[in-house]
Structure formats: structure tokens, C-alpha cells
Amino acid sequence: MSIPLLEYSPSSQNQRVEGYEVPNEDTPTIYRLNTATSDADIDAIIWAGYRQIFSEHLILESYRQSFLESQLRNRAINVRDFIRGLGKSDVYRTQVGETNSNYRLVDITLKRFLGRAAYNKDEEIAWSIVIATKGLHGFIDALLDSDEYQQNFGDDIVPFQRRRFGSRPFNLVNPRYDAYWRDIESIRYMGGRSFYSARTTGALTTEDIRRVIPANFFAMAGKLITTERNYQRTIASVNSQVNSMAIPDTSREVVTEQVTIKPVTVALPYRYIPSN
């Protein structure tokens, strides 16, 4: 039994609110199959699908999916099926799926198939569990069969970046060359050897050995290492502050009034009579 999708709270990204922008060069072009009346329109839809799912980096002649293109031209499949086929192709699996961690794969796939970034880390974790249990194909099916996809793109619209504000287009985000990909390439370069085996061979340079150390290890070590302190400079700085510090005068002059005794007339019950 598969694990159900974990719950997460969507944040208020740009695509979740109505926009009032004036149309400009950043306004996405919507490609619809139901309005295509010529072969040129179909070619534009196919090109838009490649550009959205494969991104600008992977549009090569050898990566074309001729079978899917033929089915779409003959109206045997709709745009949603065409997008599903691109996501399940070997090109997307090898060039995007296998070159990223599950978290980054979730973020890239959401951008390309739903036209938005991941809401938060909770959503990345939730979809990562789907990838771990159902695989990449199950993840693609879950996205294309979701209510969010149906409400925004339906069966005949090529997915697009729903809102863009101050960032580069999603289809220009490079699918590799982050820390995860560099670690994988380092391991492949070293033939799968560990850091210890690479260091003890004696035939590698320091730079080669450093390539074996994962980037996340350096990040973790950077958080553990305390910053160095120059105690001599610290002592000199403290002495300088003490010597130049003006000590305020907190003493005060206390003036105590002298008590004065004035003669007071006292009425006695008898008069004092001195004796002779």
C-alpha cells in the first residue's frame, strides 16, 4: 500500500492571487490545441512543450520524441498526454531525474509541470515520498492528474509559468550543476572510492582528494568550526578601552543641617524659690 500524500500548507505565491499587470514581454503565451488550425500551430505547440518540460538546455534533435509528435499531429492524444509522455521519457529521467536529489527534482518538476515553485519544504518532503514510493512516473502521473493541473491547464494547454516576478523563467533553470550533482560527478571521477582510499593511494593531488569530499560535509563542518580568536588583539583592545574610558564621578556632597535649640518658655506648676 502506497503512502498517502502528506499534508502541507500552501503559501501565498504570486500565482495564487489575481494579477493586474499590463501585458508586456514577460506575459506568457498560451498555446492551445483546440484553437490550432494549421500545421504551424501544431509545430508551435510541440516547440512550447519541449521548451517547457525539457527546458532550453535539452532541446536537441536527438532528444525529440517523434512518436509523441506524430500522435499529437494526428490528434490521437491531447496536450496533457503529450506533456505526460515528455515527463516519462528517458531524456527527462536521465537528464533531470537522475542528476538531482529528490527535493530538487520536486522543485524543478513543479516549476515545469504546474508552472510554480514548491510552496515550502513540507511540500518538497511530501512529493519526495511519492517519488520514493511510486517512482518518477508515478510522480508525473500524480501531478498531471491533480486538480491544480486540470484547473489551470486542462487537456489542451501547454503548461507555462503562471506568474513571474523578479526572477528568471523557470524553463531556464539549469537541471544540474548544484552541490548534489557535483558530489555525484566527484564519486564517478574517483571510481566510487571513498575519501580514505583516495587519500591513501598516494597518486592523487590535493585537489583530486578534495573533490571526493562531498559539499554537504564542508557545509556541516563550517557550522561546527568555531571562529578563531586573536587573544592578543582582544587583550590590547580591552586595555585600550579601559585606559581611555572616562570614569564618571558618582560621589555627591552631603550637607547635613545643624540642629539648633531655641529657648522655650516653660510654665512650671510652682515657682522656684532659691534658698538663702
Backbone bond lengths (Angstrom), bond angles and torsions (degrees), N, CA, C in turn:
res aa  C-N    CA-C-N  psi(-1)  N-CA   C-N-CA  omega(-1)  CA-C   N-CA-C  phi
1 M - - - 1.465 - - 1.516 108.80 -
2 S 1.323 116.74 130.60 1.458 121.25 -178.29 1.521 110.77 -76.52
3 I 1.320 114.25 153.03 1.463 120.29 179.62 1.525 108.92 -78.19
4 P 1.324 119.27 130.09 1.472 120.41 179.01 1.519 110.87 -66.63
5 L 1.314 115.54 156.23 1.453 121.23 -179.87 1.525 110.07 -64.56
6 L 1.333 115.85 128.52 1.451 120.27 -179.92 1.525 110.23 -67.78
7 E 1.298 116.03 152.23 1.455 120.83 179.17 1.530 110.40 -81.47
8 Y 1.312 115.52 143.95 1.464 122.00 177.04 1.515 108.12 -147.54
9 S 1.322 115.43 153.65 1.460 121.27 -177.36 1.518 109.14 -95.42
10 P 1.339 118.19 115.96 1.472 118.95 178.49 1.515 111.22 -69.49
11 S 1.314 115.78 139.55 1.460 121.30 177.53 1.524 109.42 -91.83
12 S 1.311 116.03 165.68 1.465 121.32 -177.29 1.522 109.60 -85.23
13 Q 1.324 115.22 78.71 1.456 119.25 174.35 1.517 109.66 -78.10
14 N 1.320 114.81 173.48 1.455 119.46 -175.11 1.523 112.32 -61.15
15 Q 1.342 117.20 -35.01 1.460 118.70 -174.24 1.514 112.52 -75.57
16 R 1.353 118.32 -9.16 1.456 120.60 -178.70 1.534 112.48 -92.33
17 V 1.316 117.85 0.68 1.456 121.64 178.05 1.522 108.62 -125.11
18 E 1.306 114.99 154.27 1.455 120.20 179.95 1.520 110.11 -70.48
19 G 1.320 115.82 139.60 1.456 120.49 179.85 1.517 111.62 -103.81
20 Y 1.319 114.67 150.54 1.465 120.69 179.14 1.528 110.26 -126.85
21 E 1.351 116.07 30.42 1.443 119.28 -178.39 1.523 110.63 -74.91
22 V 1.321 114.41 151.00 1.458 120.09 172.54 1.523 107.52 -77.90
23 P 1.315 119.31 130.87 1.478 120.27 -179.10 1.525 111.70 -55.65
24 N 1.316 116.09 132.84 1.457 121.87 179.78 1.517 108.85 -144.20
25 E 1.348 116.56 -162.91 1.466 119.41 -177.17 1.524 112.50 -68.57
26 D 1.345 118.00 -18.27 1.465 120.65 177.95 1.522 113.39 -86.00
27 T 1.299 117.83 -7.91 1.462 120.57 178.93 1.529 109.92 -69.26
28 P 1.321 118.69 123.57 1.470 120.09 -175.53 1.524 111.80 -67.74
29 T 1.316 114.81 145.79 1.459 121.74 174.24 1.524 109.13 -88.52
30 I 1.310 116.99 128.61 1.458 121.69 -177.82 1.529 108.61 -95.26
31 Y 1.319 115.24 121.64 1.469 121.76 179.49 1.525 108.33 -103.44
32 R 1.340 115.98 119.95 1.461 122.30 -177.23 1.524 110.00 -118.50
33 L 1.305 115.15 137.22 1.461 119.31 177.66 1.519 111.26 -77.48
34 N 1.327 117.60 -32.36 1.465 119.58 -176.50 1.527 112.86 -73.05
35 T 1.328 117.45 -10.83 1.471 119.93 176.36 1.524 112.18 -107.59
36 A 1.335 117.09 2.01 1.466 120.42 179.70 1.532 109.83 -76.93
37 T 1.318 115.61 127.29 1.474 120.60 -176.70 1.518 112.87 -121.10
38 S 1.322 118.15 -2.56 1.461 120.41 -177.74 1.520 109.46 -144.06
39 D 1.323 114.54 170.01 1.465 119.82 177.49 1.522 110.94 -65.23
40 A 1.316 116.33 -31.74 1.472 119.30 178.36 1.522 110.76 -64.65
41 D 1.317 117.10 -37.20 1.462 119.79 177.22 1.529 111.40 -65.96
42 I 1.315 116.97 -39.73 1.465 120.58 177.64 1.527 110.28 -65.61
43 D 1.331 116.62 -40.67 1.463 119.94 177.53 1.527 111.05 -61.16
44 A 1.326 115.76 -39.06 1.465 119.34 179.14 1.520 111.18 -66.13
45 I 1.330 117.35 -37.92 1.471 120.95 178.23 1.530 110.55 -66.32
46 I 1.337 115.44 -42.99 1.467 118.88 179.27 1.526 110.49 -64.10
47 W 1.306 117.16 -43.44 1.466 120.78 179.11 1.526 110.54 -63.40
48 A 1.318 117.55 -40.68 1.461 120.39 178.50 1.524 111.36 -64.68
49 G 1.344 116.78 -37.12 1.458 119.58 177.78 1.514 112.30 -65.26
50 Y 1.329 117.00 -43.93 1.465 119.98 176.47 1.532 110.75 -61.76
51 R 1.317 115.94 -44.73 1.462 119.65 -177.02 1.523 111.79 -64.63
52 Q 1.334 117.25 -34.03 1.459 120.64 -178.74 1.527 112.13 -78.58
53 I 1.320 118.51 -43.71 1.466 121.50 -173.61 1.528 111.44 -88.77
54 F 1.324 117.95 -45.56 1.462 120.48 -178.85 1.522 111.86 -85.62
55 S 1.307 118.88 -16.66 1.465 125.81 -176.69 1.524 110.19 69.58
56 E 1.305 114.89 171.13 1.457 120.09 -177.21 1.526 112.17 -65.74
57 H 1.339 117.05 -21.86 1.460 120.22 -174.39 1.519 112.91 -78.25
58 L 1.319 117.97 -20.23 1.467 120.93 -171.84 1.522 113.03 -116.38
59 I 1.318 117.80 14.86 1.465 119.83 179.52 1.523 107.65 -85.94
60 L 1.309 115.04 90.95 1.451 122.29 178.72 1.523 109.03 -125.26
61 E 1.326 115.71 156.74 1.456 120.20 -179.49 1.525 111.00 -62.61
62 S 1.331 115.93 -35.52 1.468 119.40 -178.42 1.516 112.84 -73.51
63 Y 1.338 117.29 -15.35 1.461 120.75 -179.04 1.529 112.43 -94.51
64 R 1.300 118.75 0.91 1.459 120.93 -178.66 1.522 110.39 -66.77
65 Q 1.322 115.31 144.69 1.462 122.66 178.85 1.537 107.37 -106.29
66 S 1.314 115.22 85.66 1.471 120.58 -173.10 1.524 111.93 -63.04
67 F 1.312 116.85 -36.05 1.467 119.44 -178.67 1.528 110.81 -65.44
68 L 1.320 116.80 -42.75 1.466 119.86 178.25 1.522 110.96 -66.82
69 E 1.326 116.53 -39.51 1.460 119.43 178.89 1.530 110.88 -61.76
70 S 1.318 116.35 -42.57 1.469 120.13 -179.37 1.525 111.14 -64.18
71 Q 1.315 116.72 -41.85 1.462 119.34 178.84 1.521 111.82 -64.56
72 L 1.340 116.38 -39.24 1.463 119.09 179.81 1.525 111.28 -68.84
73 R 1.319 116.89 -38.77 1.471 119.59 179.05 1.528 111.20 -63.93
74 N 1.323 117.04 -34.72 1.467 121.00 179.38 1.527 112.48 -87.27
75 R 1.334 116.86 5.20 1.472 122.35 -179.36 1.523 112.28 60.50
76 A 1.350 116.78 26.07 1.460 120.20 175.71 1.524 110.93 -76.52
77 I 1.313 116.62 -25.14 1.467 122.44 176.08 1.517 107.98 -130.70
78 N 1.320 116.20 161.65 1.459 120.75 175.78 1.531 109.39 -98.84
79 V 1.297 115.13 -177.10 1.462 120.03 -176.87 1.532 110.83 -65.84
80 R 1.309 117.29 -37.33 1.464 119.57 -179.79 1.531 110.52 -63.07
81 D 1.314 118.14 -40.43 1.458 120.60 176.35 1.526 111.33 -66.79
82 F 1.325 116.37 -35.94 1.467 119.71 177.44 1.527 110.81 -64.56
83 I 1.326 116.55 -43.41 1.464 120.89 177.61 1.528 110.25 -65.31
84 R 1.314 116.74 -38.87 1.467 120.28 178.14 1.536 110.44 -62.38
85 G 1.332 116.34 -41.58 1.457 119.59 178.84 1.518 112.80 -64.81
86 L 1.340 117.06 -38.00 1.467 119.69 176.98 1.524 110.91 -64.97
87 G 1.332 116.52 -40.00 1.459 119.30 -179.99 1.510 113.10 -68.28
88 K 1.337 117.68 -29.53 1.460 121.45 -179.69 1.525 112.84 -93.58
89 S 1.309 117.50 4.44 1.461 120.79 -177.95 1.523 110.68 -73.96
90 D 1.326 114.54 161.10 1.462 119.86 177.17 1.527 111.19 -65.31
91 V 1.321 116.98 -28.87 1.461 119.88 179.39 1.523 110.45 -63.35
92 Y 1.321 117.14 -47.32 1.463 119.70 -179.15 1.528 110.86 -68.28
93 R 1.321 116.63 -36.00 1.467 119.46 -179.83 1.520 111.31 -67.00
94 T 1.331 117.18 -46.26 1.463 119.94 -175.21 1.521 112.82 -80.47
95 Q 1.321 117.51 -35.22 1.457 120.47 -173.99 1.529 113.53 -92.17
96 V 1.311 117.35 -17.51 1.470 120.45 -179.58 1.525 111.00 -123.85
97 G 1.333 116.75 -52.01 1.459 119.99 -174.25 1.516 113.55 -65.51
98 E 1.329 116.47 -45.73 1.460 119.42 -174.06 1.526 113.02 -83.82
99 T 1.300 118.13 -7.00 1.465 120.55 -178.04 1.520 112.82 -102.17
100 N 1.320 117.48 6.62 1.458 120.42 -177.21 1.522 110.11 -137.94
101 S 1.318 114.43 157.20 1.454 119.22 171.41 1.529 109.14 -71.04
102 N 1.310 117.00 166.60 1.468 120.11 -178.70 1.520 111.35 -62.29
103 Y 1.325 117.71 -36.92 1.463 120.64 -179.06 1.530 110.96 -64.23
104 R 1.318 116.75 -46.45 1.461 119.10 -179.73 1.522 110.97 -72.14
105 L 1.327 117.11 -33.01 1.460 119.75 175.65 1.517 110.97 -62.17
106 V 1.323 117.31 -38.99 1.463 121.09 176.96 1.516 110.13 -61.89
107 D 1.316 117.71 -46.49 1.460 120.78 -177.34 1.527 111.17 -64.49
108 I 1.333 117.51 -44.48 1.464 120.50 179.97 1.522 110.95 -65.72
109 T 1.319 117.11 -43.06 1.467 120.23 -177.54 1.523 111.49 -67.70
110 L 1.325 117.60 -38.73 1.465 119.44 176.11 1.521 111.05 -62.35
111 K 1.310 116.62 -39.09 1.468 119.91 179.86 1.526 110.93 -64.92
112 R 1.313 116.93 -37.59 1.462 119.30 -173.83 1.523 113.15 -87.25
113 F 1.321 117.19 -30.80 1.466 119.45 -176.33 1.528 112.72 -99.37
114 L 1.326 118.32 -32.49 1.463 121.15 179.74 1.521 112.52 -108.60
115 G 1.317 117.96 -5.84 1.460 120.42 176.76 1.511 114.70 72.96
116 R 1.311 117.77 22.69 1.466 121.26 178.66 1.513 109.44 -149.76
117 A 1.327 115.44 160.89 1.455 120.36 175.85 1.523 110.07 -84.39
118 A 1.307 115.54 168.70 1.465 119.57 176.44 1.521 110.15 -64.33
119 Y 1.323 115.63 140.87 1.460 119.65 -178.37 1.524 111.53 -63.84
120 N 1.309 116.26 -46.49 1.456 120.80 -175.97 1.531 108.26 -162.55
121 K 1.320 114.62 -176.41 1.462 119.68 -179.67 1.526 111.57 -66.84
122 D 1.317 117.27 -30.86 1.463 119.78 179.06 1.530 111.52 -61.82
123 E 1.331 116.57 -39.78 1.463 118.51 178.29 1.526 111.10 -68.54
124 E 1.318 117.37 -38.58 1.456 119.80 177.39 1.525 110.75 -61.20
125 I 1.328 116.84 -41.63 1.467 120.36 178.80 1.530 110.51 -65.55
126 A 1.338 116.96 -41.94 1.462 120.82 -178.43 1.529 111.39 -61.82
127 W 1.331 117.01 -47.24 1.462 119.29 -179.75 1.524 111.69 -73.65
128 S 1.336 117.82 -26.76 1.466 120.15 176.69 1.518 110.53 -64.52
129 I 1.318 116.10 -35.20 1.470 119.26 176.45 1.527 110.49 -66.23
130 V 1.327 116.43 -35.96 1.466 119.73 176.38 1.528 110.52 -63.55
131 I 1.332 116.63 -41.93 1.465 119.95 177.90 1.525 110.60 -63.25
132 A 1.335 116.33 -40.34 1.466 119.90 -178.05 1.523 112.05 -68.98
133 T 1.321 117.80 -29.97 1.466 120.59 -176.19 1.531 112.88 -96.60
134 K 1.329 117.66 -36.99 1.461 120.97 -175.87 1.526 113.74 -109.68
135 G 1.322 116.96 -9.15 1.448 119.65 -179.38 1.529 111.74 83.74
136 L 1.323 115.05 177.21 1.459 120.50 -178.96 1.521 111.72 -64.52
137 H 1.326 117.60 -40.24 1.463 120.19 -179.43 1.535 111.24 -64.55
138 G 1.325 116.44 -39.62 1.464 118.76 176.96 1.514 112.07 -66.00
139 F 1.322 116.58 -34.76 1.467 120.79 176.79 1.528 110.73 -65.39
140 I 1.336 116.63 -44.09 1.467 120.65 178.92 1.526 110.31 -62.27
141 D 1.332 117.04 -43.59 1.466 120.17 179.31 1.526 111.23 -63.17
142 A 1.319 116.98 -40.12 1.466 120.09 -179.45 1.524 111.08 -63.32
143 L 1.319 117.81 -37.00 1.462 120.92 179.34 1.525 111.41 -71.56
144 L 1.323 116.69 -46.58 1.468 119.95 -176.15 1.525 112.63 -72.65
145 D 1.307 117.45 -23.18 1.462 120.97 177.95 1.528 112.25 -94.23
146 S 1.317 117.75 2.75 1.465 121.08 -177.60 1.523 110.61 -77.09
147 D 1.313 114.84 158.90 1.471 120.34 177.55 1.522 111.16 -65.99
148 E 1.317 116.86 -33.27 1.469 119.84 -179.45 1.520 111.25 -62.66
149 Y 1.329 116.75 -42.65 1.466 119.35 178.57 1.526 110.93 -66.94
150 Q 1.316 116.87 -43.47 1.455 120.38 -178.49 1.522 111.72 -63.44
151 Q 1.327 116.87 -40.09 1.459 120.36 -177.71 1.519 112.50 -70.17
152 N 1.320 117.39 -30.78 1.461 120.12 -174.81 1.525 113.51 -97.28
153 F 1.333 117.87 -32.39 1.456 119.73 -174.62 1.522 113.56 -124.44
154 G 1.315 117.42 -27.30 1.454 119.34 179.08 1.524 111.88 65.30
155 D 1.335 115.64 -147.68 1.463 120.92 -177.55 1.518 113.36 -98.80
156 D 1.318 119.33 -13.88 1.465 120.86 -168.88 1.521 113.97 -122.38
157 I 1.324 119.48 3.51 1.469 121.51 -177.09 1.525 109.34 -111.15
158 V 1.330 116.38 134.39 1.460 121.72 175.50 1.531 107.93 -74.00
159 P 1.325 118.79 129.86 1.470 119.81 178.83 1.522 111.81 -56.00
160 F 1.306 115.48 148.09 1.465 121.49 179.68 1.523 108.44 -147.41
161 Q 1.309 115.90 164.48 1.462 120.62 177.19 1.521 108.27 -70.76
162 R 1.312 115.45 113.00 1.462 119.44 -169.66 1.515 113.21 -68.79
163 R 1.289 117.36 -36.35 1.460 120.27 176.06 1.514 108.40 -141.03
164 R 1.290 116.96 137.31 1.461 121.56 176.75 1.509 108.36 -128.88
165 F 1.357 114.59 128.27 1.455 118.96 -179.89 1.518 108.35 -147.07
166 G 1.331 116.22 106.67 1.450 121.18 172.27 1.506 115.72 69.29
167 S 1.321 119.35 22.20 1.456 120.93 179.44 1.518 108.40 -142.82
168 R 1.334 114.88 163.46 1.453 118.96 179.57 1.527 109.95 -74.01
169 P 1.323 117.52 157.50 1.465 119.65 -179.17 1.520 111.52 -60.33
170 F 1.318 115.36 148.84 1.460 120.41 -178.13 1.528 111.86 -62.80
171 N 1.335 116.98 -34.38 1.459 118.42 -176.50 1.523 112.65 -75.59
172 L 1.325 117.51 0.41 1.459 121.21 174.51 1.522 112.34 -103.04
173 V 1.333 117.28 0.74 1.459 120.40 178.16 1.521 108.85 -73.10
174 N 1.315 116.15 122.41 1.455 119.79 -177.21 1.517 110.27 -68.15
175 P 1.322 118.42 131.96 1.470 119.86 -175.73 1.518 114.03 -78.30
176 R 1.307 119.33 -0.24 1.458 119.55 -177.31 1.523 109.50 -145.66
177 Y 1.336 114.67 -167.60 1.455 123.15 178.05 1.519 112.99 70.18
178 D 1.315 118.10 24.37 1.455 119.23 168.95 1.531 107.55 -94.57
179 A 1.333 117.11 -171.21 1.465 121.11 -176.01 1.528 111.21 -61.80
180 Y 1.322 116.47 -39.44 1.466 120.05 -179.58 1.523 111.11 -62.15
181 W 1.325 116.53 -44.62 1.465 119.91 -179.57 1.522 110.68 -67.51
182 R 1.321 118.29 -39.20 1.464 120.36 179.13 1.527 111.28 -63.67
183 D 1.333 117.04 -37.51 1.465 119.78 177.91 1.525 111.06 -64.74
184 I 1.340 116.41 -41.94 1.466 119.81 179.34 1.525 110.50 -63.66
185 E 1.327 116.20 -44.06 1.454 119.26 179.16 1.522 111.71 -64.78
186 S 1.326 117.76 -35.05 1.463 120.41 177.55 1.519 111.12 -64.25
187 I 1.334 115.60 -42.53 1.465 119.24 179.26 1.528 110.52 -65.32
188 R 1.330 116.62 -40.35 1.462 119.13 177.33 1.525 111.08 -65.47
189 Y 1.318 116.42 -39.26 1.459 120.62 -179.97 1.528 111.27 -64.30
190 M 1.322 116.22 -37.15 1.458 120.37 -179.59 1.518 112.40 -87.53
191 G 1.319 117.51 7.38 1.450 120.25 177.10 1.511 113.42 69.71
192 G 1.335 117.22 26.95 1.451 120.89 178.95 1.516 114.29 78.82
193 R 1.318 117.67 6.61 1.454 119.56 -179.75 1.511 111.88 -75.51
194 S 1.300 116.23 152.77 1.450 121.54 179.42 1.519 109.81 -81.16
195 F 1.319 115.40 173.41 1.457 120.52 178.78 1.529 111.06 -62.44
196 Y 1.331 116.83 -39.31 1.462 120.06 -178.30 1.527 111.13 -66.46
197 S 1.344 116.23 -45.05 1.462 118.75 -179.02 1.520 111.55 -67.51
198 A 1.343 116.54 -34.74 1.461 119.33 178.18 1.522 111.29 -68.33
199 R 1.310 116.46 -33.99 1.466 119.81 -178.51 1.517 112.13 -76.07
200 T 1.315 117.71 -33.88 1.463 121.00 -175.04 1.520 113.45 -86.91
201 T 1.335 118.29 -2.96 1.463 118.78 178.68 1.516 111.49 -69.91
202 G 1.337 117.26 -34.92 1.455 120.92 179.03 1.507 113.99 81.96
203 A 1.335 118.56 -2.32 1.463 121.15 -177.99 1.517 112.69 -107.31
204 L 1.334 117.31 6.07 1.459 121.04 -176.17 1.516 110.20 -113.32
205 T 1.305 115.17 151.46 1.455 120.57 177.55 1.529 109.82 -83.79
206 T 1.320 114.36 173.04 1.464 118.95 179.33 1.513 111.32 -63.54
207 E 1.337 117.19 -38.09 1.462 120.28 179.62 1.526 110.84 -64.92
208 D 1.333 117.09 -38.07 1.469 119.56 178.16 1.521 110.81 -64.74
209 I 1.314 116.40 -39.68 1.460 119.80 -179.58 1.514 110.88 -67.36
210 R 1.327 116.18 -38.65 1.463 119.70 -179.94 1.524 111.42 -65.58
211 R 1.315 116.99 -27.72 1.465 119.23 179.06 1.521 112.09 -67.71
212 V 1.314 116.85 -23.54 1.460 119.77 -179.39 1.520 111.16 -75.73
213 I 1.328 116.68 -26.51 1.459 120.24 -177.92 1.524 108.80 -74.44
214 P 1.304 118.79 122.25 1.474 120.19 -179.38 1.516 111.87 -62.36
215 A 1.329 115.12 150.73 1.463 119.47 -179.49 1.518 111.72 -66.41
216 N 1.346 116.98 -32.48 1.462 118.59 -179.81 1.524 111.36 -68.29
217 F 1.352 117.51 -25.42 1.461 119.79 175.74 1.526 110.09 -67.89
218 F 1.338 117.13 -42.08 1.456 119.72 177.58 1.524 111.18 -63.03
219 A 1.330 116.22 -38.97 1.463 119.19 178.57 1.522 111.26 -64.70
220 M 1.338 116.32 -42.02 1.459 120.00 178.84 1.524 110.88 -66.49
221 A 1.340 116.58 -42.42 1.459 119.45 179.92 1.521 111.33 -65.29
222 G 1.336 116.71 -33.91 1.455 119.23 178.96 1.516 112.79 -65.21
223 K 1.331 116.23 -29.24 1.455 119.46 178.44 1.526 112.16 -78.57
224 L 1.336 116.41 -24.63 1.455 119.47 -178.05 1.520 112.74 -86.68
225 I 1.329 117.63 -30.67 1.462 120.72 -176.95 1.518 109.49 -73.59
226 T 1.324 115.97 126.89 1.463 120.35 177.92 1.524 109.66 -79.24
227 T 1.287 115.82 151.86 1.459 120.35 179.80 1.518 110.66 -68.65
228 E 1.333 115.99 141.21 1.457 120.44 -179.67 1.526 110.50 -72.16
229 R 1.342 115.34 145.13 1.457 121.81 179.60 1.517 109.34 -118.14
230 N 1.297 116.00 131.57 1.461 121.56 173.73 1.522 107.26 -92.52
231 Y 1.349 114.70 95.65 1.460 118.90 -173.19 1.527 111.87 -67.15
232 Q 1.331 117.81 -33.79 1.458 119.61 178.77 1.526 110.86 -63.38
233 R 1.317 115.59 -42.69 1.464 118.81 178.17 1.529 110.32 -68.24
234 T 1.331 117.36 -36.97 1.459 120.16 179.08 1.525 111.08 -63.64
235 I 1.356 117.48 -43.94 1.473 121.13 179.01 1.515 110.68 -63.36
236 A 1.343 117.52 -43.20 1.467 120.38 179.30 1.523 111.19 -63.03
237 S 1.343 116.04 -38.95 1.457 119.24 179.06 1.524 111.68 -65.73
238 V 1.342 116.47 -41.24 1.467 119.78 179.13 1.520 110.96 -65.86
239 N 1.336 117.20 -43.25 1.472 119.95 178.59 1.519 111.29 -61.76
240 S 1.333 115.95 -39.45 1.458 118.93 179.31 1.522 110.99 -64.72
241 Q 1.315 116.33 -40.16 1.462 118.72 178.58 1.523 111.98 -67.03
242 V 1.336 116.18 -37.98 1.465 119.19 179.95 1.520 110.99 -67.54
243 N 1.338 116.47 -41.21 1.461 119.64 -177.91 1.519 112.26 -69.05
244 S 1.327 115.99 -33.94 1.471 119.01 -177.82 1.521 113.18 -93.26
245 M 1.294 116.25 2.06 1.457 118.93 -176.81 1.528 109.55 -81.81
246 A 1.297 116.04 129.44 1.473 121.42 177.29 1.517 108.97 -88.06
247 I 1.364 113.58 118.50 1.455 118.50 -178.56 1.530 108.18 -84.29
248 P 1.264 118.30 119.11 1.475 119.68 -178.27 1.528 110.86 -68.83
249 D 1.361 114.54 148.38 1.462 120.97 178.38 1.525 108.56 -83.57
250 T 1.293 113.80 107.49 1.460 119.53 -177.63 1.530 112.67 -95.96
251 S 1.358 116.74 0.03 1.482 119.12 179.27 1.520 110.56 -79.78
252 R 1.324 116.72 156.80 1.463 121.37 178.70 1.536 109.54 -143.69
253 E 1.311 114.77 150.32 1.478 120.85 -178.46 1.531 108.69 -83.76
254 V 1.335 112.98 123.42 1.454 119.09 -179.25 1.529 109.00 -101.05
255 V 1.273 116.12 118.05 1.475 121.77 179.77 1.519 108.63 -106.31
256 T 1.348 114.38 116.67 1.456 120.05 179.88 1.529 109.35 -105.31
257 E 1.271 115.57 122.41 1.472 119.42 -179.37 1.542 110.86 -68.98
258 Q 1.345 114.85 134.26 1.460 119.96 177.20 1.522 110.34 -73.29
259 V 1.305 113.87 135.78 1.465 119.24 -179.57 1.524 108.95 -79.53
260 T 1.269 117.41 125.46 1.476 122.54 178.56 1.522 109.99 -109.13
261 I 1.347 114.40 138.58 1.465 120.63 179.86 1.523 108.87 -110.83
262 K 1.271 115.53 120.76 1.462 121.21 179.79 1.525 109.24 -100.57
263 P 1.356 116.57 145.62 1.487 119.11 176.84 1.512 110.76 -65.47
264 V 1.303 112.87 136.30 1.463 119.37 -179.25 1.527 107.93 -123.64
265 T 1.264 116.27 132.47 1.468 121.29 178.86 1.505 110.07 -75.53
266 V 1.325 114.34 125.41 1.451 119.52 -178.02 1.507 109.32 -116.61
267 A 1.271 118.29 128.23 1.478 123.13 179.01 1.509 108.56 -89.59
268 L 1.321 115.50 112.33 1.459 120.40 179.29 1.521 110.24 -89.58
269 P 1.315 118.09 156.37 1.478 119.60 -179.82 1.518 112.58 -73.90
270 Y 1.311 116.80 -11.15 1.460 119.65 177.96 1.512 107.89 -145.33
271 R 1.289 116.03 160.98 1.452 120.61 -178.87 1.500 109.37 -95.90
272 Y 1.274 115.30 135.86 1.453 120.27 -178.58 1.531 108.50 -76.68
273 I 1.313 113.63 123.86 1.478 118.91 -178.45 1.528 106.14 -115.16
274 P 1.289 115.90 113.27 1.483 117.07 178.65 1.535 110.50 -68.26
275 S 1.313 116.48 145.92 1.465 120.86 179.22 1.525 109.45 -86.01
276 N 1.359 115.38 151.43 1.463 120.87 177.39 1.515 110.68 -80.44
